[in-house]
Amino acid sequence: MARVALAIRGGMKDTASARITRASGTNFYYAFRILPEMQRRAIFSLYSFCRVVDDCVDEEGGEGEAGLRRWMEEVQRCYAGQPETELGKDLAEAVARFPIPRACFEDIVEGCRMDVAIRRYPTFADLRVYCERVASAVGLASIEIFGYTNPQTRRYAVELGVALQLTNILRDIGADAARGRLYVPLDELHHFRVEEEQIFGALDGGHNAQLRLLLGYQAERARQQYEQAEALLPPEDRRSMLSAKMMAAVYREILDELVRRGFPIAGPRLRLSTARKAWIALRALALSRRPA
């Protein structure tokens, strides 16, 4: 195990995107580390772009709309081979090496823009649009870096992205509520007889049976999304999607832990320990070597 862990932690050039990724403590870190260097550098730059545009709308003192516009302009310069920022230089290298559609970046930024403009979603169909922009678009960009042969793998990326984002939503209900945002469909609140105030009130630690039922329903939807994504992954692309499968394994563990803890809303965000994430990564590696 230690030998494989050392391989996962192998060194690489200390780029701006590598520093941002390391500092973020992302759950995806070990999934990124198994990639060959050129793919790793590209995925670090993609992740870092997502991180900085997300910070524009989530962090206190973020640049908001002005920051989103500025980073989208930098994307345009990256595709023209004329980046102006240190991160842009990493991203320009990535889009030059891999066929990442420009539309992926446009969707990611539009999803972040939704965080500013939209604070409630009437139905799951409305929420799914948001999930596809902020997460599935990242997946569609990522698989161009990982490499694939069957076009159906794009459907896998879309559905896995939705699953990951639904897990994020459940994990971050408290943090989002503190910003006045609610990513649980309003028609489902009504169905389970839960008022918005019950969710915002749970920031003080209060839960009730109906709220737990509502959140359990959201968790089951996320679990079904993971299963749907896995069923869509073509056999010929399973090896190249190992990093994606490791991401899914980590986030499924987070989802399971949220269920075990009864969907905590108050208190700090749920985090898995470094050792636990490393173990999940190693287990995914081991499973990938089993005969189909």
For each residue, the residues with C-beta under 8 A, 3 or more apart:
1: 4 5 282
2: 5 6
3: 6 7
4: 1 7 8 282 285
5: 1 2 8 9 278 282
6: 2 3 9 10
7: 3 4 10 34
8: 4 5 30 33 34 278 281 282
9: 5 6 33
10: 6 7 33
11:
12: 18 37 40 41
13: 18 37 41
14: 18 19
15: 18 19 41 44 45 86 90
16: 19 20 48 85 86 87 89 90
17: 20 21 41 44 45 47 48 49 87 90 91
18: 12 13 14 15 21 22 41 44
19: 14 15 16 22 23
20: 16 17 23 24 44 47 48 51 52 87
21: 17 18 24 26 29 32 44 47 48 51
22: 18 19 29
23: 19 20
24: 20 21 47 51
25: 29 271
26: 21 29 47
27: 247 250 251 254 272 277
28: 31 32 47 247 250
29: 21 22 25 26 32 33 277
30: 8 33 34 246 250 277 278 280 281
31: 28 34 243 244 246 247 250 281
32: 21 28 29 35 40 43 44 47 243
33: 8 9 10 29 30 40
34: 7 8 30 31 242 243 246 281 285
35: 32 39 40 43 145 146 243
36: 39 40
37: 12 13 40 41
38: 41 42 97
39: 35 36 42 43 145 146 147
40: 12 32 33 35 36 37 43 44
41: 12 13 15 17 18 37 38 44 45 90 93 94
42: 38 39 45 46 93 94 97 98 145
43: 32 35 39 40 46 47 142 145 243
44: 15 17 18 20 21 32 40 41 47 48 90
45: 15 17 41 42 48 49 87 90 91 93 94
46: 42 43 49 50 91 94 100 138 141 142 145
47: 17 20 21 24 26 28 32 43 44 50 51
48: 16 17 20 21 44 45 51 52 87 90 91
49: 17 45 46 52 53 71 75 87 91 105 108
50: 46 47 53 54 108 138
51: 20 21 24 47 48 54 55
52: 20 48 49 55 56 67 71 87
53: 49 50 56 57 67 68 71 108 109 112
54: 50 51 57 58 112
55: 51 52 58 59 62
56: 52 53 59 62 63 64 67 68 71 112
57: 53 54 62 64 67 68 112 113 115 116
58: 54 55 62 115 179
59: 55 56 62
60:
61:
62: 55 56 57 58 59 67
63: 56 66 67 68 70
64: 56 57 67 68 116
65: 68 69 113 116
66: 63 69 70
67: 52 53 56 57 62 63 64 70 71
68: 53 56 57 63 64 65 71 72 109 112 113
69: 65 66 72 73
70: 63 66 67 73 74
71: 49 52 53 56 67 68 74 75 109
72: 68 69 75 76 105 106 109
73: 69 70 76 77
74: 70 71 77 78 83 84 85 87 88 91
75: 49 71 72 78 79 91 102 105
76: 72 73 79 80
77: 73 74 80 82 83 84 88 92
78: 74 75 81 82 83 88 91 92 95
79: 75 76 92 95 102
80: 76 77
81: 78 92 96
82: 77 78 92
83: 74 77 78 88 89 91 92
84: 74 77 88
85: 16 74 88 89
86: 15 16 89 90
87: 16 17 20 45 48 49 52 74 90 91
88: 74 77 78 83 84 85 91 92
89: 16 83 85 86 92 93
90: 15 16 17 41 44 45 48 86 87 93 94
91: 17 45 46 48 49 74 75 78 83 87 88 94 95
92: 77 78 79 81 82 83 88 89 95 96
93: 41 42 45 89 90 96 97
94: 41 42 45 46 90 91 97 98 100 145
95: 78 79 91 92 98 100 102
96: 81 92 93
97: 38 42 93 94
98: 42 94 95 144 145
99: 144
100: 46 94 95 104 105 141 144 145
101: 104 140 141 144
102: 75 79 95 105 106
103: 106 107 137
104: 100 101 107 108 137 138 140 141
105: 49 72 75 100 102 108 109 137 141
106: 72 102 103 109 110
107: 103 104 110 111 132 133 137
108: 49 50 53 104 105 111 112 133 134 137 138
109: 53 68 71 72 105 106 112 113
110: 106 107 113 114 133
111: 107 108 114 115 130 133 134 135 137
112: 53 54 56 57 68 108 109 115 116 134
113: 57 65 68 109 110 116 117
114: 110 111 117 118 130 133 134
115: 57 58 111 112 118 181
116: 57 64 65 112 113
117: 113 114
118: 114 115 121 130
119: 180 181 182
120: 182 186
121: 118 124 126 127 130 182 183 184 185 186
122: 126 185 186 187
123: 126 127 185 186 187
124: 121 127 128 185 188 221
125: 128 129
126: 121 122 123 129 130 185
127: 121 123 124 130 131 183 185
128: 124 125 131 132 162
129: 125 126 132 133
130: 111 114 118 121 126 127 133 134 165 183
131: 127 128 134 135 136 161 162 165 166
132: 107 128 129 135 136 137 158 161 162
133: 107 108 110 111 114 129 130 136 137
134: 108 111 112 114 130 131 137 138 165
135: 111 131 132 138 139 161 162 164 165 168
136: 131 132 133 139 140 157 158 159 160 161 162 165
137: 103 104 105 107 108 111 132 133 134 140 141 161
138: 46 50 104 108 134 135 141 142 161
139: 135 136 142 143 157 158 160 161 164 244
140: 101 104 136 137 143 144 154 157 158 161
141: 46 100 101 104 105 137 138 144 145
142: 43 46 138 139 145 146 157 243 244
143: 139 140 146 147 148 153 154 156 157 241 244
144: 98 99 100 101 140 141 147
145: 35 39 42 43 46 94 98 100 141 142
146: 35 39 142 143 240 241 243 244
147: 39 143 144 240
148: 143 153 154 237 240 241
149: 153 234 236 237
150: 153 234 236 237
151: 154
152: 155 156 232 234
153: 143 148 149 150 156 157 233 234 237 241
154: 140 143 148 151 157 158
155: 152 158 159 232
156: 143 152 153 159 160 229 232 233 234 237 241 244
157: 136 139 140 142 143 153 154 160 161 244
158: 132 136 139 140 154 155 161 162
159: 136 155 156 162 163 225 228 229 232
160: 136 139 156 157 163 164 225 226 229 244 247 248
161: 131 132 135 136 137 138 139 140 157 158 164 165
162: 128 131 132 135 136 158 159 165 166 225
163: 159 160 166 167 222 225 226 228 229 248 251
164: 135 139 160 161 167 168 247 248 251
165: 130 131 134 135 136 161 162 168 169
166: 131 162 163 169 170 218 221 222 225
167: 163 164 170 171 222 251 252 254 255 258
168: 135 164 165 171 172
169: 165 166 172 173 176 183 184 218
170: 166 167 173 215 218 219 222 255 258 263
171: 167 168 254 258 269 270
172: 168 169 175 176 269
173: 169 170 176 177 183 184 199 202 215 263 265
174: 177 178 202 203 264 265 266 267 269
175: 172 178 179 269
176: 169 172 173 179 181 182 183
177: 173 174 180 181 182 199 200 202 203 265
178: 174 175 203
179: 58 175 176
180: 119 177
181: 115 119 176 177
182: 119 120 121 176 177 186 196 199
183: 121 127 130 169 173 176
184: 121 169 173 188 189 199 214 215 218
185: 121 122 123 124 126 127 188 189
186: 120 121 122 123 182 189 190
187: 122 123 190 191
188: 124 184 185 191 192 214 217 218
189: 184 185 186 192 194 195 196 214
190: 186 187 193
191: 187 188
192: 188 189 210 211 213 214 217
193: 190 210
194: 189 198 199 210 211 214
195: 189 198
196: 182 189 199 200
197: 200 201
198: 194 195 201 202 206 208 210 211
199: 173 177 182 184 194 196 202 211 265
200: 177 196 197 203
201: 197 198 204 206
202: 173 174 177 198 199 205 206 207 211 265 266
203: 174 177 178 200 265 266
204: 201 266
205: 202 265 266 267
206: 198 201 202
207: 202 211 212 262 263 265
208: 198 211 212
209: 212 213
210: 192 193 194 198 213 214
211: 192 194 198 199 202 207 208 214 215 263
212: 207 208 209 215 216 262 263
213: 192 209 210 216 217
214: 184 188 189 192 194 210 211 217 218
215: 170 173 184 211 212 218 219 263
216: 212 213 219 220 259 263
217: 188 192 213 214 220 221
218: 166 169 170 184 188 214 215 221 222
219: 170 215 216 222 223 255 258 259 263
220: 216 217 223 224
221: 124 166 217 218 224 225
222: 163 166 167 170 218 219 225 226 255
223: 219 220 226 227 252 255
224: 220 221 227 228
225: 159 160 162 163 166 221 222 228 229
226: 160 163 222 223 229 230 248 251 252 255
227: 223 224 230 231
228: 159 163 224 225 231 232
229: 156 159 160 163 225 226 232 233 248
230: 226 227 233 248
231: 227 228
232: 152 155 156 159 228 229
233: 153 156 229 230 237 238 241 245
234: 149 150 152 153 156 237 238
235: 238 292
236: 149 150
237: 148 149 150 153 156 233 234 240 241
238: 233 234 235 241 242 245 288 292
239: 242 288
240: 146 147 148 237
241: 143 146 148 153 156 233 237 238 244 245
242: 34 238 239 245 246 284 285 288
243: 31 32 34 35 43 142 146 246 247
244: 31 139 142 143 146 156 157 160 241 247 248
245: 233 238 241 242 248 249 284 288
246: 30 31 34 242 243 249 250 280 281 284 285
247: 27 28 31 160 164 243 244 250 251
248: 160 163 164 226 229 230 244 245 251 252
249: 245 246 252 253 280 281 283 284
250: 27 28 30 31 246 247 253 254 272 277 280 281
251: 27 163 164 167 226 247 248 254 255
252: 167 223 226 248 249 255 256
253: 249 250 256 257 272 276 280
254: 27 167 171 250 251 257 258 270 272
255: 167 170 219 222 223 226 251 252 258 259
256: 252 253 259 260
257: 253 254 260 261 270 272
258: 167 170 171 219 254 255 261 263 264 270
259: 216 219 255 256 262 263
260: 256 257
261: 257 258 264 270
262: 207 212 259
263: 170 173 207 211 212 215 216 219 258 259
264: 174 258 261 267 270
265: 173 174 177 199 202 203 205 207
266: 174 202 203 204 205
267: 174 205 264
268: 271
269: 171 172 174 175
270: 171 254 257 258 261 264
271: 25 268
272: 27 250 253 254 257 276 277 280
273: 276 277
274: 277 278
275: 278 279
276: 253 272 273 279 280
277: 27 29 30 250 272 273 274 280 281
278: 5 8 30 274 275 281 282
279: 275 276 282 283
280: 30 246 249 250 253 272 276 277 283 284
281: 8 30 31 34 246 249 250 277 278 284 285
282: 1 4 5 8 278 279 285 286
283: 249 279 280 286 287
284: 242 245 246 249 280 281 287 288
285: 4 34 242 246 281 282 288 289
286: 282 283 289 290
287: 283 284 290
288: 238 239 242 245 284 285
289: 285 286
290: 286 287
291:
292: 235 238
